């Protein structure tokens, strides 16, 4: 399990890879659609499983 700081860093990294970082900076995480949030969460989960 990743600590909060590491999870946040990973979330930002994935958002950048998906081209969503500017949107996050502009409107915050709550401004993302469910689809965008789900995509980030899915990739985070996959990477955490891969790292174990």
C-alpha positions, 0 to 999 in steps of 0.5 A: 500500500502506498502512502498518501504522498506517493499516491498523490504523486502517482495520480499527478503523473498519470493525469499528465500522461493522459493529458489531464494535468492542465485541467486538474490545475485549472478546475481541480480533481473534482472537475474531472468526469467520472470517466477521467477519474476512473481511468486514473484510478484504474491505471493507479491500481494496475501500477500498484499491483504490478509493483507488488 
